[in-house]
């Protein structure tokens, strides 16, 4: 069994490897199979200890681990979290296309199983990160079955977290564990909202590509469109709600405990904790909006919270704006200097503002950011769309553009296109989207694929 010091050292080494720390005095460790085997053996010993403890203590006394295990459980949870996230990041860097890297998937499945069988799991809250990672790997398969598995894993992680909070109840001395469960909640719902967006983007952008495949290999048919509109609407609706919960939880943690500069033994929620949830929640809201028109056309209800689809759409726009504002929430370093957005977040800001300019032309979206000239454009109209598109299409020295236009630049799903048209028409703009797609085809995320332009032209023919 590892000592507490050994466990903590491994956690820091995993984090250093993930962060790419270049310091000869800082140990780094990759999450290879050898480490997974060691974690499995370590947890097997904890389980043996648990069995002996249960047999020698009363039920009341067995609900809390012995002192010798309590710190080890906290650290093994952190270790499982770091290892699983490192593997996910490594898998994302590979060029495996839509095929999941099987080795990475197998390692994460093992870590997720270890998280499930931990004794006293509510004392190892970060271990839930492995179940989150398992969900992300499932979603990376880019198949309907993979997405279904992903949502089941996400729900499992959230339900386990809720159960762990209940297990602690009001018992004294549980502050660190309860805060750990609040902080891991941010990670769990962020991943779930991200999966909702990823699923929608897959169907929205790949609809015609799939229909052109051999009938025996298709994952959907043209007749399935109504079904998937309903599914995507439900998933994105949940994504927006839990994304907002993540932002609310970040605010609670900030008020009660503050946010930290870096992940460590005791804290997980960073100063930038509002940025990723803000991006994902705003993204989900913008994907949701065009689908509402098709749902209304199908004579379906918007949900018990709304009396009409008009009311639902107005609420969704407000939620988008609120989520977007969270991205721009000021973040200060130790010297009270603003912490700039990383490159990925700057690209996301551009994509969100472009999506809003095309789906909600004329919307006011004030900004305090100044990393690009297009940020001066407000309201977001056709001129703003052109400036943002030009920024995204700018090439680096290797000829790679800064970023694609996300879903709005890749739509081939007829129902979503009808929703874009309806949303624009509601704001008095009847022309321009088709011409924008043709003019900025380079921003289609699948632009380099053979035959893609012809499929896009066919999709836009009846727009």
Buried (B, 14 or more C-beta within 10 A) or exposed (E): EBEEEEBBBBBBBBBBBBEEEEEEEEBBBBBEEEBBEEBBEBBEEBEEBBEEBEEEEEEEEBBBBBEEBBBBBBBBBBBBBBBBBBBBEBBEEEEEEEEBBEEBBBBBBBBBBBBBEBBBBBBBBBBBBBBBBBBBBBBBBBBBEBBBBBBEBBBBBBEBBEEBBEBBEEEEEBEBBBBBBBBBBBBBBBBBBBBBBBBBBBBBBBBBBBBEEEEEEEBBEEEBBBEBBBBBBBBBBBBBBBBBBBBEBBBEBBEEBEBBEEBEEEBBBBBBBBBBBBBBBBBBBBBBBBBBBBBBBEEBEBEEEBEEBEEBBEBBBEBBBBBBBBBBBEBEEEEEEEBEBEEEBBBBBBBBBBBBBBBBBBBEBEBEBEBBEBBEBEBBBBEBBBBBBBBBBEEEEEEEBBBBBBBBBBBBBBBBBBBBBBBBEEEEBEEBBBEBBEEBBBBBBBBEEEEBBEBBEEBBEEE
